[in-house]
């Protein structure tokens, strides 16, 4: 029996469904193949596993505070609802528009990556299909699944997640079987390596590899028991992702050698894990990694597409976007019009890059995914700050750990991550272009536009202004569901 005090929900999503949605957004296999070699090469080499562990602990602290917001908002509305509750309406409007931009950019970037890598994998096996057609097929499948009920997408993502996590787990076991305890070198967690030269770059890549884990707070309307399942799914996602990233990268260090991993990763880059797969799992294992990389990118595209159209629905419900985008399908209970609009936008942007003859990875993926990543990390920091705002405005429970210390630690780590991403944006995107280097300025411009629009609403349409965020924050102050190990309360 629920003790949350929330009304019965007709939603179809349980904790497991939401967990698959948010782990899919983080794309574990894509992160291992695309991000970890960069962290090895340009970061602190063998110290990368410690960076993942540090990022996981920081984001777990963030999650403790974010659960306070999820509990108060009924687990829906994402960053928009969280910021409205803790910092007020004008920052919430800014956060809502930045979230819409960031999730759409990330979705577009992943669609480009899906087309690019699927084209390469097919070419490696003798099939010539252009990246445009590969991306088109992925976008059609995303549009069909995004239009229908979210539970269907969750089931599809569950199957894809089991595949990509399974092949990485097989690689982990094979490395352990060959090298034994030597596959887990103590050097990775020694202070002089973990905090050595390049540690900041490693931390940047570690934090950006978690992108999408906070999206649980967008599915409250479709969850069976949102005030329990949303926080639990968020905690589980952080622990699962951090543990998996840290262990797999640690074993990769052991397989290559802690003294050689920086040099080898610098030479092999994106081929590093395929070479390891070929060595430890045979040709079939390497082929499996290639195929599952494509399914991982599709899963991430679908998950972020679902998050983006739910932001559009939330903003439309409050009159910040055209009202039609708030519509809910009578049978699927999905934001079907927002999904169609998001699919159309992604298609137009991807087609624009294709018509211009730009590279799908070097131009499309790196720029769009880089901008989306920066925006989402900045919003995570703002959401942590909003929990502190609840405390200052007297709306929290006053608990020293979950209302103050945990969100403060999360904010500090995320703010540092924003600084690192901005300072190393050219490395994150892999492009020396001045145009791409200037993309981060879009985020404060959009945020300023949101603040100005909120100010205009306050003076011109005060009734509508007072209703902003209200549907998500008009809930009683109830203690959040926090695992006792994190709550700081032995009797939680």
C-alpha positions as CSV (number, residue, x, y, z in Angstrom):
1,X,0.0,0.0,0.0
2,X,1.3,3.4,-0.9
3,X,2.1,5.8,1.9
4,X,3.2,8.6,-0.3
5,X,0.0,10.5,-0.1
6,X,-0.3,10.7,-3.8
7,X,-3.5,9.9,-5.6
8,X,-3.8,6.6,-7.5
9,X,-2.2,6.8,-10.9
10,X,-3.4,5.3,-14.1
11,X,0.1,5.3,-15.4
12,X,1.7,2.2,-16.9
13,X,5.4,2.8,-16.0
14,X,7.0,1.1,-13.0
15,X,10.4,1.8,-11.6
16,X,12.0,-0.7,-14.0
17,X,10.4,0.9,-17.1
18,X,11.7,4.4,-16.0
19,X,15.1,2.9,-15.3
20,X,15.5,1.6,-18.8
21,X,14.3,4.9,-20.3
22,X,17.0,6.9,-18.4
23,X,19.8,4.4,-18.8
24,X,19.1,4.2,-22.5
25,X,19.5,8.0,-22.7
26,X,23.0,7.7,-21.2
27,X,23.9,5.0,-23.9
28,X,26.5,3.0,-21.9
29,X,28.0,1.3,-25.0
30,X,28.2,4.5,-26.9
31,X,29.9,6.2,-23.9
32,X,32.4,3.3,-23.7
33,X,33.3,3.4,-27.4
34,X,33.1,7.1,-28.0
35,X,34.0,8.8,-24.7
36,X,36.3,6.6,-22.6
37,X,39.1,6.5,-25.2
38,X,39.1,10.3,-25.3
39,X,39.3,10.4,-21.5
40,X,42.2,8.0,-21.6
41,X,44.0,9.9,-24.3
42,X,43.5,13.5,-23.2
43,X,42.7,13.0,-19.5
44,X,44.7,11.3,-16.8
45,X,44.9,7.9,-18.5
46,X,44.7,5.1,-16.0
47,X,42.9,7.5,-13.6
48,X,39.7,7.6,-15.6
49,X,37.9,4.9,-13.5
50,X,38.3,7.1,-10.4
51,X,36.8,10.0,-12.4
52,X,33.7,7.9,-13.1
53,X,33.4,7.0,-9.5
54,X,33.8,10.6,-8.4
55,X,31.1,11.7,-10.9
56,X,28.8,9.0,-9.7
57,X,29.1,10.0,-6.0
58,X,28.6,13.7,-7.0
59,X,25.5,12.8,-9.0
60,X,24.2,10.6,-6.2
61,X,24.3,13.6,-3.9
62,X,22.5,15.6,-6.6
63,X,19.9,12.8,-6.8
64,X,19.2,13.1,-3.1
65,X,18.2,16.7,-3.5
66,X,16.5,16.1,-6.9
67,X,14.3,13.5,-5.1
68,X,13.0,16.3,-2.9
69,X,11.7,18.1,-6.0
70,X,10.4,14.9,-7.6
71,X,8.5,14.2,-4.4
72,X,7.0,17.7,-4.3
73,X,6.2,17.9,-8.0
74,X,4.7,14.4,-8.3
75,X,7.7,13.3,-10.4
76,X,6.8,15.3,-13.5
77,X,7.9,18.5,-15.2
78,X,11.6,17.8,-15.1
79,X,13.9,20.8,-14.6
80,X,11.1,23.2,-15.3
81,X,9.1,22.1,-12.4
82,X,12.1,21.7,-10.1
83,X,13.3,25.3,-10.8
84,X,9.8,26.7,-10.5
85,X,9.4,25.1,-7.1
86,X,12.7,26.2,-5.7
87,X,13.8,29.4,-7.5
88,X,10.5,30.9,-8.9
89,X,8.8,31.4,-12.2
90,X,11.2,33.5,-14.2
91,X,14.2,31.1,-13.7
92,X,11.8,28.2,-14.5
93,X,10.8,29.7,-17.8
94,X,14.4,30.2,-18.7
95,X,15.2,26.6,-17.6
96,X,12.3,25.2,-19.6
97,X,13.4,26.8,-22.8
98,X,17.0,25.8,-22.3
99,X,15.9,22.2,-21.6
100,X,13.9,22.2,-24.8
101,X,16.9,23.5,-26.8
102,X,19.3,21.1,-25.1
103,X,17.3,17.9,-25.4
104,X,16.4,18.7,-29.0
105,X,20.1,19.4,-29.9
106,X,21.2,16.1,-28.1
107,X,18.5,14.2,-30.1
108,X,19.6,15.7,-33.4
109,X,23.2,14.9,-32.6
110,X,22.5,11.3,-31.8
111,X,20.4,10.9,-34.9
112,X,23.5,12.0,-36.9
113,X,25.7,9.6,-35.0
114,X,23.2,6.8,-35.6
115,X,23.4,7.4,-39.3
116,X,27.1,7.8,-39.4
117,X,28.1,4.7,-37.4
118,X,25.4,2.5,-39.0
119,X,26.8,3.4,-42.4
120,X,30.3,2.5,-41.3
121,X,29.2,-0.9,-39.7
122,X,27.3,-1.9,-42.8
123,X,30.2,-0.8,-45.1
124,X,32.5,-3.0,-43.0
125,X,30.3,-6.0,-43.9
126,X,30.1,-5.2,-47.6
127,X,26.8,-3.3,-47.6
128,X,26.8,0.2,-49.0
129,X,24.0,2.4,-47.6
130,X,24.4,6.1,-47.2
131,X,24.4,7.7,-43.8
132,X,21.3,9.7,-44.8
133,X,19.2,6.6,-45.4
134,X,20.5,5.0,-42.2
135,X,19.5,8.1,-40.2
136,X,16.2,8.2,-42.0
137,X,15.3,4.7,-41.0
138,X,16.3,5.5,-37.4
139,X,14.1,8.6,-37.4
140,X,11.1,6.8,-38.7
141,X,11.3,4.1,-36.0
142,X,11.8,6.8,-33.4
143,X,8.8,8.7,-34.7
144,X,6.6,5.6,-34.6
145,X,7.6,4.6,-31.1
146,X,7.5,8.1,-29.8
147,X,3.9,8.6,-31.0
148,X,2.7,5.5,-29.2
149,X,2.5,4.8,-25.4
150,X,5.7,5.2,-23.5
151,X,5.5,1.7,-22.1
152,X,6.1,0.3,-25.6
153,X,9.3,2.4,-25.9
154,X,10.4,1.2,-22.5
155,X,10.0,-2.4,-23.5
156,X,12.0,-1.9,-26.7
157,X,14.7,0.0,-24.8
158,X,14.8,-2.8,-22.2
159,X,15.7,-5.3,-24.9
160,X,18.3,-3.0,-26.4
161,X,19.9,-2.2,-23.0
162,X,20.2,-5.9,-22.2
163,X,22.0,-6.4,-25.4
164,X,24.6,-3.6,-25.1
165,X,25.2,-4.2,-21.3
166,X,25.4,-7.9,-22.0
167,X,28.2,-7.6,-24.6
168,X,30.2,-5.2,-22.4
169,X,29.7,-7.6,-19.4
170,X,31.0,-10.5,-21.6
171,X,34.1,-8.4,-22.4
172,X,34.6,-7.6,-18.7
173,X,34.4,-11.3,-17.8
174,X,36.8,-12.3,-20.6
175,X,39.4,-9.7,-19.5
176,X,39.0,-11.0,-15.9
177,X,39.3,-14.6,-17.0
178,X,42.6,-13.9,-18.9
179,X,44.3,-11.5,-16.5
180,X,42.8,-12.3,-13.1
181,X,43.3,-9.7,-10.4
182,X,45.9,-8.0,-12.6
183,X,43.0,-6.8,-14.7
184,X,42.1,-4.4,-11.9
185,X,45.3,-2.3,-11.4
186,X,45.5,-0.4,-8.1
187,X,47.2,2.4,-10.0
188,X,43.9,3.6,-11.3
189,X,42.8,4.7,-7.8
190,X,46.2,5.9,-6.5
191,X,46.1,9.6,-5.6
192,X,49.0,10.6,-7.9
193,X,47.3,9.0,-10.9
194,X,43.6,9.8,-10.2
195,X,44.4,13.5,-9.4
196,X,47.3,13.8,-11.9
197,X,47.7,15.8,-15.0
198,X,44.5,15.8,-17.1
199,X,42.2,14.9,-14.2
200,X,39.9,17.8,-15.0
201,X,39.5,16.6,-18.6
202,X,38.7,13.1,-17.3
203,X,36.1,14.5,-15.0
204,X,34.5,16.4,-17.8
205,X,34.1,13.3,-19.9
206,X,32.9,11.3,-16.9
207,X,30.1,13.9,-16.1
208,X,28.9,14.2,-19.7
209,X,28.7,10.4,-19.9
210,X,25.7,10.5,-17.5
211,X,23.6,12.8,-19.6
212,X,19.9,11.9,-19.5
213,X,19.9,10.1,-16.1
214,X,17.8,13.0,-14.6
215,X,15.0,12.5,-17.1
216,X,13.1,10.2,-14.7
217,X,11.3,13.4,-13.5
218,X,9.6,13.8,-16.9
219,X,7.5,10.6,-16.6
220,X,5.6,11.2,-13.5
221,X,2.3,11.5,-15.3
222,X,2.8,8.1,-16.9
223,X,4.1,6.3,-13.8
224,X,2.1,4.1,-11.5
225,X,3.5,5.6,-8.3
226,X,5.6,8.6,-9.4
227,X,6.6,9.8,-5.9
228,X,8.3,6.5,-5.3
229,X,9.3,5.2,-8.7
230,X,10.9,8.4,-10.0
231,X,13.3,8.9,-7.1
232,X,14.1,5.1,-7.0
233,X,14.7,4.9,-10.7
234,X,17.0,8.0,-10.5
235,X,19.1,6.5,-7.6
236,X,19.3,3.1,-9.4
237,X,20.3,4.7,-12.7
238,X,23.2,6.6,-11.0
239,X,24.5,3.6,-9.2
240,X,24.2,1.3,-12.2
241,X,25.8,3.7,-14.7
242,X,28.6,4.8,-12.4
243,X,29.4,1.2,-11.4
244,X,29.3,0.0,-14.9
245,X,31.4,2.8,-16.3
246,X,34.0,2.6,-13.5
247,X,34.3,-1.2,-13.7
248,X,34.5,-1.5,-17.5
249,X,37.0,1.4,-17.9
250,X,39.1,-0.1,-15.0
251,X,39.2,-3.5,-16.8
252,X,40.1,-1.7,-20.0
253,X,43.1,-0.2,-18.2
254,X,44.0,-3.6,-17.0
255,X,43.7,-5.2,-20.4
256,X,45.9,-2.5,-22.1
257,X,48.2,-1.7,-19.2
258,X,48.1,1.3,-16.9
259,X,51.4,2.6,-18.2
260,X,50.3,2.2,-21.9
261,X,46.6,3.1,-21.9
262,X,47.1,6.8,-22.7
263,X,49.4,6.1,-25.7
264,X,47.3,3.2,-27.0
265,X,44.0,5.1,-26.7
266,X,45.6,8.1,-28.4
267,X,46.4,5.9,-31.4
268,X,43.3,3.8,-31.6
269,X,40.6,6.3,-30.3
270,X,37.2,5.0,-31.3
271,X,38.6,1.6,-32.3
272,X,39.9,0.9,-28.8
273,X,37.0,-1.2,-27.6
274,X,36.5,-2.9,-31.0
275,X,40.2,-4.0,-30.8
276,X,39.6,-5.3,-27.3
277,X,36.5,-7.1,-28.4
278,X,38.4,-8.7,-31.2
279,X,41.2,-9.8,-28.9
280,X,39.1,-11.0,-26.0
281,X,35.8,-12.1,-27.6
282,X,37.0,-13.0,-31.1
283,X,35.7,-11.8,-34.4
284,X,32.1,-12.5,-33.5
285,X,32.4,-10.4,-30.3
286,X,33.9,-7.5,-32.2
287,X,31.0,-7.7,-34.8
288,X,28.5,-7.8,-31.9
289,X,30.0,-4.7,-30.4
290,X,29.7,-2.9,-33.8
291,X,26.0,-3.9,-34.2
292,X,25.1,-3.1,-30.6
293,X,26.8,0.3,-30.9
294,X,24.2,1.1,-33.6
295,X,21.3,-0.2,-31.4
296,X,22.7,1.8,-28.4
297,X,22.7,5.0,-30.5
298,X,19.1,4.3,-31.6
299,X,18.1,3.6,-27.9
300,X,19.6,6.9,-26.8
301,X,18.0,8.8,-29.7
302,X,14.6,7.3,-28.7
303,X,15.0,8.1,-25.0
304,X,16.1,11.7,-25.6
305,X,13.3,12.1,-28.2
306,X,10.8,11.0,-25.5
307,X,12.3,13.5,-23.0
308,X,12.3,16.4,-25.5
309,X,8.7,16.0,-26.4
310,X,7.6,15.8,-22.8
311,X,9.3,19.1,-22.1
312,X,7.4,20.5,-25.1
313,X,4.2,19.2,-23.6
314,X,4.9,20.6,-20.2
315,X,5.7,24.1,-21.6
316,X,2.6,24.0,-23.9
317,X,0.4,23.2,-20.9
318,X,1.6,26.4,-19.3
319,X,1.1,28.5,-22.4
320,X,4.8,28.8,-23.1
321,X,4.5,26.9,-26.4
322,X,1.5,26.5,-28.8
323,X,-1.3,24.8,-26.9
324,X,-1.7,22.0,-29.5
325,X,1.6,20.5,-28.3
326,X,0.0,19.8,-24.9
327,X,-2.4,17.4,-26.5
328,X,-2.5,13.8,-25.2
329,X,-3.4,10.9,-27.4
330,X,-6.8,9.4,-26.3
331,X,-5.6,5.8,-26.5
332,X,-1.8,5.9,-26.1
333,X,-1.8,8.7,-23.5
334,X,1.3,10.0,-25.2
335,X,2.2,13.6,-26.2
336,X,1.7,12.6,-29.8
337,X,1.6,16.0,-31.4
338,X,4.7,17.1,-29.5
339,X,6.4,13.9,-30.6
340,X,5.5,14.6,-34.3
341,X,6.8,18.2,-34.0
342,X,10.0,17.0,-32.5
343,X,10.4,14.3,-35.2
344,X,9.8,16.9,-37.9
345,X,12.4,19.3,-36.3
346,X,15.0,16.6,-36.1
347,X,14.4,15.6,-39.7
348,X,14.7,19.1,-41.0
349,X,18.0,19.8,-39.1
350,X,19.5,16.5,-40.2
351,X,18.4,17.0,-43.8
352,X,19.8,20.5,-43.7
353,X,23.2,19.2,-42.8
354,X,23.0,16.5,-45.5
355,X,22.0,19.0,-48.2
356,X,24.8,21.3,-47.2
357,X,27.2,18.4,-47.7
358,X,28.5,18.6,-44.1
359,X,30.0,15.6,-42.3
360,X,27.4,13.7,-40.2
361,X,29.8,13.2,-37.3
362,X,32.5,15.9,-37.4
363,X,29.9,18.7,-38.1
364,X,26.4,17.5,-37.0
365,X,27.0,15.1,-34.1
366,X,29.8,16.9,-32.3
367,X,28.2,20.4,-32.5
368,X,24.6,19.4,-31.6
369,X,25.5,16.8,-29.0
370,X,28.1,19.1,-27.5
371,X,25.7,22.0,-27.1
372,X,23.0,19.7,-25.7
373,X,25.3,18.1,-23.3
374,X,26.5,21.5,-21.9
375,X,22.9,22.7,-21.5
376,X,21.8,19.6,-19.6
377,X,24.8,19.7,-17.2
378,X,24.1,23.4,-16.6
379,X,20.4,22.6,-15.9
380,X,21.5,19.8,-13.5
381,X,23.5,22.4,-11.5
382,X,20.5,24.8,-11.5
383,X,18.2,22.0,-10.3
384,X,20.6,21.3,-7.4
385,X,20.5,25.0,-6.6
386,X,16.7,25.0,-6.6
387,X,16.7,22.5,-3.8
388,X,18.8,24.9,-1.7
389,X,16.2,27.5,-2.8
390,X,13.5,25.4,-1.2
391,X,15.3,25.4,2.1
392,X,15.8,29.2,2.0
393,X,12.1,29.8,1.1
394,X,11.0,27.6,4.0
395,X,9.4,24.9,1.7
396,X,11.7,22.0,2.5
397,X,11.7,19.7,5.5
398,X,14.9,21.3,6.9
399,X,16.8,18.0,6.9
400,X,20.5,18.9,7.1
401,X,21.6,16.2,4.6
402,X,19.0,15.9,1.9
403,X,17.9,19.6,1.9
404,X,21.3,21.2,2.3
405,X,24.5,19.2,2.3
406,X,23.7,16.7,-0.5
407,X,22.4,19.3,-3.0
408,X,25.2,21.7,-2.1
409,X,27.8,19.0,-2.9
410,X,25.9,18.1,-6.1
411,X,25.8,21.7,-7.1
412,X,29.5,22.2,-6.5
413,X,30.5,19.2,-8.6
414,X,28.1,20.1,-11.4
415,X,29.2,23.7,-11.5
416,X,32.8,22.5,-11.8
417,X,31.7,20.3,-14.6
418,X,30.0,23.2,-16.4
419,X,33.2,25.2,-16.1
420,X,35.3,22.2,-17.4
421,X,32.9,21.7,-20.4
422,X,33.0,25.4,-21.4
423,X,36.7,25.5,-21.0
424,X,37.2,22.4,-23.1
425,X,34.3,22.7,-25.6
426,X,36.6,22.4,-28.6
427,X,37.9,19.1,-27.2
428,X,34.4,17.9,-26.4
429,X,33.2,18.6,-30.0
430,X,36.5,17.8,-31.7
431,X,36.2,20.9,-33.9
432,X,38.4,23.9,-34.2
433,X,35.6,25.9,-35.9
434,X,35.0,29.3,-34.4
435,X,31.3,29.0,-35.1
436,X,31.0,25.8,-33.1
437,X,33.2,27.3,-30.4
438,X,30.6,30.1,-30.1
439,X,27.6,27.7,-29.7
440,X,27.6,27.8,-25.9
441,X,26.5,31.4,-26.1
442,X,23.1,30.2,-27.3
443,X,22.3,28.9,-23.9
444,X,22.5,32.2,-22.0
445,X,20.8,33.9,-24.9
446,X,17.9,31.5,-24.7
447,X,17.8,31.7,-20.9
448,X,17.7,35.5,-21.1
449,X,14.9,35.3,-23.6
450,X,13.0,33.1,-21.1
451,X,13.6,35.6,-18.3
452,X,12.4,38.5,-20.5
453,X,9.3,36.6,-21.6
454,X,8.4,35.8,-18.0
455,X,8.8,39.5,-17.1
456,X,6.5,40.4,-20.0
457,X,3.9,37.9,-18.9
458,X,4.0,39.2,-15.3
459,X,3.1,42.7,-16.5
460,X,0.8,41.9,-19.4
461,X,-0.9,38.7,-18.4
462,X,-0.6,38.4,-14.6
463,X,-3.1,35.6,-14.2
464,X,-1.3,33.4,-16.7
465,X,2.0,34.3,-15.1
466,X,0.7,33.2,-11.7
467,X,-0.2,29.8,-13.1
468,X,3.3,29.0,-14.4
469,X,4.6,25.8,-12.8
470,X,1.6,25.6,-10.5
471,X,0.3,22.3,-11.8
472,X,3.6,20.7,-10.8
473,X,4.2,22.4,-7.5
474,X,0.8,22.5,-5.8
475,X,1.4,19.4,-3.7
476,X,1.8,19.1,0.1
477,X,5.3,19.1,1.6
478,X,5.9,15.4,2.1
479,X,9.2,13.7,3.1
480,X,10.9,12.3,0.0
481,X,11.6,8.7,-0.6
482,X,15.3,8.3,0.1
483,X,17.1,5.1,0.7
484,X,18.2,5.0,4.4
485,X,21.8,4.7,3.4
486,X,21.6,8.2,1.8
487,X,19.1,9.9,4.0
488,X,21.4,10.4,7.0
489,X,18.5,9.2,9.2
490,X,18.8,5.8,10.8
491,X,15.0,5.6,11.1
492,X,14.2,6.6,7.5
